[in-house]
Each structure stands twice: as structure tokens, then as C-alpha cells.
Amino acid sequence: MAAAAIFITCNSISFPGSGPFRRIRNGKSCFFRLNRIFVVSSHTSQKILKPNRRSRNGQPMSPYDSESDEDEEEEEEDVLTSDDESLDVRVSGQDGQRLKFQNATLIRRDSHHYSNAKLGHRWQTPEITQDWREKEARRSLAKDRFSHLAEELDLDERWFPLLDYLSTFGFKYSHFIQMYERHMPSLQINKSSVQERLEFLLSVGVKHKDIRKIILRQPQLLEYTVENNLKSHVTFLTSLGIPESRMGQIITATPSLFSYSVENSLKPTVTYLLEEVGIEKNDLAKVVQLSPQILVQRIDTSWTSRFNFLTRELGAPRDSIVKMVRKHPQLLHYSIEDGLLPRINFFRSIGMRNSEILKVLTSITQVFSLSLEGNLKPKYMYLVNELGNEVRSLTKYPMYLSLSLDQRIRPRHMFLVSLKRAPKGKFPLSSLIPTDESFCQQWAGTSLDKYLDFRQRLLLKELARKYERR
């Protein structure tokens, strides 16, 4: 039977990867835009008439196809498959090379679309493409920033988004090293999970600038879930009477709080403070705000040891010791040998009896937190040598020990002397207690601005003198 030929003219026909026609070679997909004439043939003869056939070297060939001819030209033919099995469309090798050249720009530009097509994704919109490019840019930047760190700590690239996010809180190279050394798993957490946890902390009052300090002290916090841990601990603090305005400060001061069980640790500690120590329930919130660490220490051991020490050294009754804890709960943190005993011995060395020491400590328990050489001893020397007072005056005005020598005691004394309003003999310690405004009205008889100007000039002179001694 004679061959029947059908001629079809095509103008710029596009075959996308999801369309009915696609060239397949080496397992890869690519597209063509055709602008030529196809010959689609349907025949029953084993040979097809092909005029003007030429060999590879340009010599004339037989106008008939043969099985051997097909084998020889198989590598040069680009087969376009179709859902319609009755069509057998062939493009010569020469035409295929031209089509490849025409489509090179399109293929390079949209190469990522093809990989998505392999995964079953639809053709992406320009907006999605832009988003993808931005993500790739961030990923590339993070890789450049953290590649050296990853090599040193043996971190996988999938954790780079977490490092990039933590950097927004001021984390630097050395901070990540510190986190790794303290708790390596803290750097192997999904970024979105960490973001959820840190955003919760910010929502309850933790300041952005304090996040880094919290994480460096307690990197395990990044692993604590919001629902099962963070919320329950915040609820517990609220039940103690902690106001919302103070919640962030307590968390910042004691991030290790979240590592303790509410039921098995925190609540028993509160019960001990109420029933064994004797803290009043109304004072509990104040005690926790003054020293949040009290919730996470072995309160039974610290209380017993310090209670026994103060009873033995000063003969302190239980009520006085409870009063000390209520005013300054940090007392339970201080070392007995390096903190409490040296200060008690200092007061003894300047001639105070145990009963006088107890009176001072009960009134101003924060004395235990003051430096001996940099605070207590200079104030005592000024009290005796410049103000002309005896040590016994401290029992009447123990507040003197809590005042600043440079900001309060010396400026007021010298201001009254400059005005010739300082009384003869012992300088009245009561003039040091009121506010600056009250001091100017009651003792100096002048304006507040005049006193503040005098104090500023005095501070500058003291600063210059200290600088010269260096």
C-alpha cells in the first residue's frame, strides 16, 4: 500500500513539561518551542519515501528508510511522546540541536521549576519564585557566616536557621561556643520551636536585651515547651502573688527556675518557707521578688545552717532571724565562712557588742552584701574621723551604713560646712537620712539646684584626685 502523509504547519507551539508532549532523554525533562513544518505519517509499508536524504558526510542516500537506517540515526532523533499513541512525531537531530539552542535561556531561567515538577509541584507564580530566591539567599548567607563554626562544632547545615535567628538577640561566635560546651543539644533544635518559646518569654515581660543572658545561663531553656513547661511555671509564680510587671525580671534573674518541677520541687520549697521558716503568706511574694533564687536552692539546708550560726554567734532569737530573711532573703545564699562571719568580726573589731551587732543586722540586713574594704571600713573611718561620731551612733542610725559615701554622706557634710551651717561637735547623722529636697529645706536653708551643683563639682574633684593617684 502507498504511504499516506499528513502535513501540519505549527507556529511557535510550546510543549510544557505537564503538557502532552515532552522530550525525554537520560531521565531528564526539557521543553521546546517549535516553528517549523512537521510531517506526521501513517502508513502500512515498511519503507517511507524520504527524498533528498543525505549521509553524515553529505553523500546522497537511498530515499527509503530501512531498519538499519533507523539504528544509525537513532542517536540523532529526538522523540516527542504523546498521550495519543497513534501519533509518531519525529524531529531530526539537526533540528533538535537548533531547538536546544533556542530554548537554552528558558531552561536556565526556570530550572528550579523543573525540579519542582519532578516532585509533583505545580508551576510556581512569580511571587513564590521571589520568596524562594530570598530564602535561598538567606540560606547562602547563613552558610557563609556559620561554615567555620559548623566545622569546629561539627554542626549540620540544617541548624543554621537557628543560629541565624539567635543572632538577632546579639549572639556571637563565642556565645555559640559557650552554649555548645554547656549543653550541646541546645544548638540542634528546630528554629520555629525556639522562636515560639522565646516569643512567649518576651510576652510575659522578659526584655529583648536579656534573652541572650538568659540562654547563656540556661541553654536548656530552648528545649522547654511552652504548653508543658513555660506556661505552668509562669502560672505558679502568679499564684504566689508575683505581679505581671515583675515576671520578666524574676525569669531573667533565675532562668534555672524552669528546670525544676512545680509539683515536686517549687511547691515544697514554698511550703517550707511558710511552715518551717515562718515567712508570712503576705510577705511571700516580696521575699521571692527580692531573691528569686530562694525557690531553687536547698532551702532546708541553707536555713538550718544559718539559723544555727546566728543563734550561736549572736544569740539571735528566731523572730530576729526570720525578720532578717524577710528583709534580705539573700542572707540564705551567703557563705557563712566568707560572708557572714567576717562582717560580724568587723563590727566586733570596732568595739560593738553582740547585742548591738544584732540590732544593726536586724535593721539593715543588706550590710552582709557590702564590701569590707571598699564600703564598710571607709564609712566607719569617715564616721569617726570626719563626722566626729562614736561607733555607738550606728545602733541609733544603722541606716548610715547603707548610704553612699560619695553620693550622700560626704557631699551633705561638706555642703553644710561650706555654708557654715554644720553644728559643732558631732555631726548629726539624722541630716543624712531625708531626701535631697528635704535636706536643703530643713538643714541647708538653700535651693536644691545649688546643692546639686555643689555635689557635682565635688564628685568631679574626687574623680580627678583618684585618677591622679593611679
C-alpha positions as CSV (number, residue, x, y, z in Angstrom):
1,M,0.0,0.0,0.0
2,A,1.3,3.5,-0.8
3,A,2.3,5.7,2.1
4,A,-0.1,8.4,3.2
5,A,1.4,11.6,4.5
6,I,-0.3,14.4,6.5
7,F,1.4,17.9,6.7
8,I,0.8,20.1,9.7
9,T,2.0,23.7,10.0
10,C,2.9,24.8,13.6
11,N,3.7,28.3,14.7
12,S,5.6,28.5,18.0
13,I,3.9,25.5,19.6
14,S,5.0,25.3,23.2
15,F,5.2,21.9,25.0
16,P,5.4,22.4,28.8
17,G,6.5,19.6,31.0
18,S,3.0,19.0,32.1
19,G,1.6,19.0,28.6
20,P,1.0,16.1,26.2
21,F,4.4,16.3,24.5
22,R,7.8,16.2,26.2
23,R,11.2,15.2,25.1
24,I,12.7,12.5,27.3
25,R,16.5,11.9,27.3
26,N,18.7,10.4,30.1
27,G,15.8,10.6,32.6
28,K,15.6,14.5,32.3
29,S,12.7,16.6,31.0
30,C,13.0,19.8,29.0
31,F,10.7,21.8,26.7
32,F,10.7,23.0,23.1
33,R,9.2,25.9,21.1
34,L,8.8,24.7,17.5
35,N,8.4,26.9,14.5
36,R,8.6,24.6,11.5
37,I,6.6,22.1,9.5
38,F,6.0,18.6,10.9
39,V,5.3,15.5,8.8
40,V,3.1,13.1,10.7
41,S,2.8,9.9,8.8
42,S,0.6,7.0,8.8
43,H,1.5,4.0,6.6
44,T,1.4,0.3,6.2
45,S,4.6,0.0,4.2
46,Q,7.8,-1.0,5.9
47,K,9.6,1.8,4.0
48,I,8.9,5.5,3.9
49,L,9.8,7.6,0.9
50,K,12.3,10.3,2.0
51,P,13.6,12.5,-0.9
52,N,16.9,14.4,-0.6
53,R,18.3,12.1,2.1
54,R,22.0,12.7,2.9
55,S,24.5,10.8,4.9
56,R,26.5,12.3,7.7
57,N,29.3,13.2,5.3
58,G,26.9,14.8,2.8
59,Q,26.7,11.9,0.3
60,P,23.2,11.1,-1.3
61,M,21.4,8.2,0.3
62,S,18.5,5.9,-0.7
63,P,15.1,7.7,-0.4
64,Y,13.8,4.7,1.6
65,D,14.0,4.0,5.3
66,S,15.3,0.7,6.4
67,E,15.7,-0.9,9.7
68,S,19.5,-0.4,9.6
69,D,19.0,3.3,8.8
70,E,16.8,3.7,11.8
71,D,19.5,2.2,14.0
72,E,22.1,4.5,12.6
73,E,20.1,7.6,13.1
74,E,18.6,6.7,16.5
75,E,21.0,8.9,18.4
76,E,20.2,11.9,16.3
77,E,16.5,11.7,16.6
78,D,14.5,13.5,19.4
79,V,11.3,11.7,20.1
80,L,8.3,13.6,21.3
81,T,6.0,11.3,23.1
82,S,2.2,11.9,23.2
83,D,-0.8,10.6,25.1
84,D,-2.2,9.7,21.7
85,E,-0.4,6.5,20.8
86,S,-1.5,6.8,17.1
87,L,0.9,9.8,16.6
88,D,4.6,9.2,16.0
89,V,6.2,12.6,15.7
90,R,10.0,12.7,15.0
91,V,12.4,15.7,14.8
92,S,15.7,15.2,13.2
93,G,19.0,15.6,15.1
94,Q,19.9,18.8,13.2
95,D,16.5,20.3,14.2
96,G,16.9,19.1,17.7
97,Q,20.2,20.9,18.1
98,R,18.7,24.2,16.9
99,L,15.7,23.8,19.3
100,K,18.1,23.2,22.2
101,F,19.9,26.5,21.3
102,Q,16.6,28.4,21.1
103,N,15.5,27.1,24.5
104,A,18.7,27.4,26.5
105,T,17.8,30.7,28.1
106,L,14.4,29.4,29.1
107,I,15.8,26.2,30.6
108,R,18.4,28.0,32.7
109,R,16.0,30.6,34.0
110,D,13.4,28.2,35.2
111,S,15.5,25.2,36.1
112,H,14.1,25.2,39.6
113,H,10.6,24.8,38.2
114,Y,11.5,21.5,36.6
115,S,12.9,20.1,39.8
116,N,9.6,21.0,41.5
117,A,7.8,19.3,38.6
118,K,9.6,16.1,39.5
119,L,8.2,16.4,43.0
120,G,4.7,16.9,41.7
121,H,4.5,20.7,42.3
122,R,2.6,23.0,40.0
123,W,4.2,25.7,38.0
124,Q,5.1,28.5,40.6
125,T,4.0,32.1,40.4
126,P,6.4,35.0,40.3
127,E,5.6,35.8,43.9
128,I,6.6,32.3,45.1
129,T,9.7,32.3,42.9
130,Q,10.8,35.6,44.6
131,D,10.2,34.1,48.0
132,W,12.2,31.0,47.1
133,R,15.1,33.2,45.9
134,E,15.0,35.2,49.1
135,K,15.1,32.0,51.2
136,E,18.0,30.7,49.1
137,A,19.9,34.0,49.6
138,R,19.4,33.8,53.3
139,R,20.5,30.2,53.3
140,S,23.6,31.0,51.4
141,L,24.4,33.9,53.7
142,A,23.9,31.8,56.8
143,K,26.2,29.1,55.2
144,D,28.9,31.7,54.7
145,R,28.6,33.1,58.3
146,F,28.5,29.8,60.1
147,S,30.5,27.4,58.0
148,H,33.6,27.8,60.1
149,L,31.6,27.4,63.3
150,A,29.9,24.3,61.8
151,E,33.3,22.7,61.1
152,E,34.6,23.5,64.6
153,L,31.5,22.1,66.4
154,D,30.6,19.5,63.8
155,L,27.1,21.1,63.2
156,D,24.9,20.2,60.3
157,E,23.7,23.0,57.9
158,R,20.1,22.3,58.9
159,W,20.8,24.1,62.2
160,F,22.0,27.3,60.5
161,P,18.5,28.9,60.6
162,L,18.5,28.6,64.4
163,L,21.9,30.2,64.6
164,D,20.7,33.0,62.3
165,Y,17.6,33.6,64.5
166,L,19.6,33.7,67.8
167,S,21.9,36.2,66.2
168,T,19.1,38.7,66.2
169,F,19.4,38.7,70.0
170,G,23.1,39.5,70.0
171,F,24.6,36.0,69.9
172,K,28.1,35.9,68.5
173,Y,30.6,33.3,67.6
174,S,31.9,32.9,71.2
175,H,28.4,32.6,72.6
176,F,27.6,29.7,70.4
177,I,30.8,28.0,71.5
178,Q,29.8,28.6,75.1
179,M,26.3,27.1,74.5
180,Y,27.8,24.1,72.8
181,E,30.2,23.5,75.7
182,R,27.5,23.9,78.3
183,H,24.7,22.0,76.5
184,M,25.3,20.8,73.0
185,P,21.7,19.8,72.2
186,S,20.6,23.4,72.6
187,L,22.1,24.1,69.1
188,Q,20.2,21.3,67.5
189,I,16.6,22.4,67.8
190,N,14.1,23.5,65.1
191,K,14.1,27.2,64.6
192,S,10.3,27.6,64.7
193,S,10.2,25.8,68.1
194,V,12.8,28.1,69.6
195,Q,11.1,31.1,68.2
196,E,7.8,30.1,69.8
197,R,9.5,29.7,73.2
198,L,11.4,33.0,73.1
199,E,8.3,34.9,71.9
200,F,6.4,33.5,74.9
201,L,9.2,34.8,77.3
202,L,9.0,38.2,75.6
203,S,5.2,38.2,76.0
204,V,5.4,37.8,79.8
205,G,7.9,40.6,80.3
206,V,11.4,39.4,79.5
207,K,13.3,42.1,77.7
208,H,14.8,41.5,74.3
209,K,18.2,42.5,75.5
210,D,18.1,39.9,78.3
211,I,17.3,36.9,76.1
212,R,21.0,36.3,75.4
213,K,21.9,36.5,79.1
214,I,19.1,34.0,80.0
215,I,20.1,31.5,77.2
216,L,23.8,31.6,78.1
217,R,23.0,30.9,81.7
218,Q,20.4,28.2,80.9
219,P,20.7,27.0,77.3
220,Q,18.4,24.0,78.2
221,L,15.6,26.6,78.3
222,L,15.4,26.4,74.4
223,E,14.2,22.8,74.8
224,Y,11.4,23.6,77.2
225,T,8.0,23.6,75.5
226,V,5.5,26.4,76.0
227,E,2.5,24.3,76.9
228,N,4.1,21.7,79.2
229,N,6.7,23.8,80.9
230,L,6.9,27.6,80.4
231,K,3.2,28.4,81.0
232,S,2.9,26.2,84.1
233,H,5.9,27.9,85.8
234,V,4.6,31.4,85.0
235,T,1.2,30.3,86.4
236,F,2.9,29.1,89.5
237,L,4.7,32.4,90.0
238,T,1.4,34.2,89.5
239,S,-0.2,32.1,92.2
240,L,2.4,33.4,94.7
241,G,1.2,36.9,94.1
242,I,4.0,38.0,91.7
243,P,2.7,40.9,89.6
244,E,2.9,40.8,85.8
245,S,5.2,43.8,85.8
246,R,7.8,41.8,87.8
247,M,7.5,38.5,86.0
248,G,10.2,39.2,83.4
249,Q,12.7,40.3,86.0
250,I,12.2,37.2,88.0
251,I,12.7,34.9,85.0
252,T,15.8,36.9,84.0
253,A,17.3,36.6,87.5
254,T,16.6,32.9,87.7
255,P,16.1,31.1,84.3
256,S,17.0,27.8,86.0
257,L,13.6,28.0,87.6
258,F,12.1,26.2,84.5
259,S,14.3,23.2,85.1
260,Y,12.6,22.5,88.5
261,S,9.3,20.6,88.8
262,V,6.5,22.7,90.0
263,E,4.9,19.9,92.0
264,N,7.9,18.1,93.2
265,S,10.3,21.0,93.9
266,L,8.9,24.5,93.8
267,K,5.8,24.0,95.8
268,P,7.5,22.0,98.6
269,T,10.0,24.9,98.8
270,V,7.2,27.4,99.3
271,T,5.6,25.2,101.9
272,Y,8.9,25.0,103.8
273,L,9.3,28.8,103.8
274,L,5.8,29.2,105.2
275,E,5.6,26.4,107.7
276,E,9.3,25.9,108.8
277,V,11.0,29.2,108.4
278,G,7.9,31.2,109.4
279,I,7.5,33.6,106.5
280,E,4.1,35.1,106.4
281,K,2.0,34.4,103.3
282,N,1.5,38.1,102.7
283,D,5.3,38.5,102.6
284,L,6.0,35.6,100.4
285,A,5.7,37.5,97.1
286,K,8.0,40.2,98.4
287,V,10.6,37.6,99.5
288,V,10.6,35.9,96.1
289,Q,10.9,39.2,94.3
290,L,13.9,40.2,96.4
291,S,15.6,36.9,95.8
292,P,14.0,34.5,93.2
293,Q,16.9,32.2,93.8
294,I,15.3,31.2,97.1
295,L,12.9,29.0,95.1
296,V,15.7,26.9,93.5
297,Q,18.1,26.3,96.5
298,R,18.1,23.6,99.1
299,I,16.1,25.8,101.5
300,D,16.1,23.3,104.3
301,T,19.9,23.1,104.4
302,S,20.6,26.8,104.0
303,W,18.0,27.9,106.5
304,T,19.1,25.4,109.2
305,S,22.8,26.2,108.9
306,R,22.4,30.0,109.0
307,F,19.8,29.8,111.7
308,N,22.2,27.8,113.9
309,F,25.1,30.1,113.1
310,L,23.3,33.3,114.0
311,T,21.9,31.8,117.2
312,R,25.3,30.6,118.2
313,E,27.3,33.7,117.3
314,L,25.0,36.5,118.3
315,G,22.4,34.8,120.5
316,A,19.8,35.8,117.9
317,P,16.2,34.8,118.7
318,R,14.2,33.1,115.9
319,D,12.0,36.2,115.3
320,S,15.1,38.3,114.6
321,I,16.4,35.8,112.1
322,V,13.1,35.5,110.3
323,K,13.0,39.3,110.1
324,M,16.4,39.3,108.5
325,V,15.3,36.7,105.9
326,R,12.1,38.7,105.2
327,K,14.1,41.9,104.6
328,H,17.0,40.4,102.8
329,P,16.4,36.8,101.7
330,Q,19.8,36.8,100.0
331,L,21.1,36.1,103.5
332,L,20.3,32.4,102.8
333,H,22.7,32.4,99.9
334,Y,25.8,34.0,101.5
335,S,28.7,31.8,102.7
336,I,29.0,31.6,106.4
337,E,32.8,31.5,106.5
338,D,33.4,34.1,103.7
339,G,30.3,36.3,104.1
340,L,28.6,36.3,107.4
341,L,31.4,35.7,109.9
342,P,33.9,38.3,108.5
343,R,31.4,41.1,108.8
344,I,30.3,40.1,112.3
345,N,34.0,40.1,113.3
346,F,34.5,43.6,111.7
347,F,31.8,45.0,114.0
348,R,33.4,43.3,116.9
349,S,36.7,44.8,116.0
350,I,35.4,48.4,116.2
351,G,34.0,47.8,119.6
352,M,30.4,46.7,119.1
353,R,28.8,44.2,121.4
354,N,26.8,41.2,120.1
355,S,23.5,42.8,121.1
356,E,24.5,46.0,119.1
357,I,25.6,44.0,116.1
358,L,22.3,42.1,116.2
359,K,20.3,45.4,116.3
360,V,22.2,46.7,113.3
361,L,21.9,43.5,111.3
362,T,18.2,43.2,112.0
363,S,17.6,46.7,110.8
364,I,20.0,46.7,107.8
365,T,20.5,43.1,106.9
366,Q,21.9,44.1,103.4
367,V,25.1,45.0,105.4
368,F,26.1,41.4,104.7
369,S,26.3,42.2,101.0
370,L,28.6,45.2,101.4
371,S,32.3,45.0,100.8
372,L,34.5,45.3,103.9
373,E,37.4,47.1,102.3
374,G,35.5,49.2,99.7
375,N,32.5,50.1,101.8
376,L,32.1,49.3,105.5
377,K,35.6,50.3,106.6
378,P,35.8,53.7,104.7
379,K,32.4,54.6,106.1
380,Y,33.5,53.8,109.6
381,M,36.7,55.9,109.2
382,Y,34.7,58.8,107.9
383,L,32.2,58.5,110.7
384,V,34.9,58.7,113.4
385,N,37.5,61.0,111.8
386,E,35.4,63.5,109.8
387,L,32.0,63.5,111.4
388,G,33.3,63.2,115.0
389,N,30.9,60.4,115.9
390,E,31.3,57.3,118.0
391,V,30.7,53.8,116.9
392,R,27.7,53.6,119.2
393,S,25.8,56.0,117.0
394,L,25.4,53.2,114.5
395,T,23.0,51.5,116.7
396,K,20.8,54.6,116.7
397,Y,21.3,55.3,112.9
398,P,22.2,51.9,111.3
399,M,20.9,53.4,108.0
400,Y,24.2,55.2,107.8
401,L,25.9,52.0,106.7
402,S,23.5,51.6,103.7
403,L,24.1,55.2,102.4
404,S,26.7,56.0,99.7
405,L,29.8,57.7,101.0
406,D,30.5,59.6,97.7
407,Q,26.9,60.4,96.7
408,R,25.3,61.1,100.1
409,I,27.4,61.3,103.2
410,R,30.4,63.4,102.1
411,P,28.5,65.9,99.9
412,R,26.0,66.8,102.6
413,H,28.6,67.1,105.3
414,M,30.9,69.3,103.2
415,F,28.0,71.4,101.8
416,L,26.9,72.3,105.3
417,V,30.5,73.1,106.3
418,S,30.8,75.4,103.2
419,L,27.6,77.2,104.3
420,K,28.9,77.3,107.9
421,R,25.7,75.6,108.9
422,A,27.3,72.4,110.3
423,P,26.8,72.1,114.0
424,K,29.9,72.0,116.3
425,G,30.9,68.7,117.8
426,K,29.3,65.5,116.5
427,F,27.8,65.8,113.1
428,P,24.1,64.9,113.2
429,L,23.6,61.6,111.3
430,S,19.9,62.4,111.1
431,S,20.7,65.1,108.4
432,L,21.9,62.3,106.1
433,I,18.6,60.4,106.1
434,P,16.0,62.7,104.4
435,T,15.7,63.2,100.6
436,D,17.8,65.9,98.9
437,E,14.9,68.3,98.8
438,S,14.1,67.9,102.5
439,F,17.8,68.2,103.4
440,C,18.0,71.6,101.6
441,Q,14.9,72.9,103.3
442,Q,15.5,71.7,106.8
443,W,19.3,71.8,107.1
444,A,20.9,73.8,104.4
445,G,18.3,76.5,104.0
446,T,19.1,76.9,100.3
447,S,17.8,75.7,96.9
448,L,18.1,72.2,95.7
449,D,19.8,73.3,92.5
450,K,22.6,75.0,94.5
451,Y,23.2,71.7,96.4
452,L,23.2,69.6,93.3
453,D,25.7,71.9,91.6
454,F,28.0,71.7,94.6
455,R,27.7,67.9,94.7
456,Q,28.6,67.6,91.0
457,R,31.7,69.8,91.4
458,L,32.7,67.8,94.4
459,L,32.3,64.5,92.6
460,L,34.5,65.7,89.7
461,K,37.2,66.8,92.1
462,E,37.2,63.4,93.8
463,L,37.3,61.7,90.5
464,A,40.3,63.8,89.4
465,R,42.1,63.0,92.7
466,K,41.6,59.3,92.3
467,Y,42.8,59.5,88.7
468,E,46.0,61.3,89.8
469,R,46.7,58.6,92.4
470,R,46.6,56.0,89.7
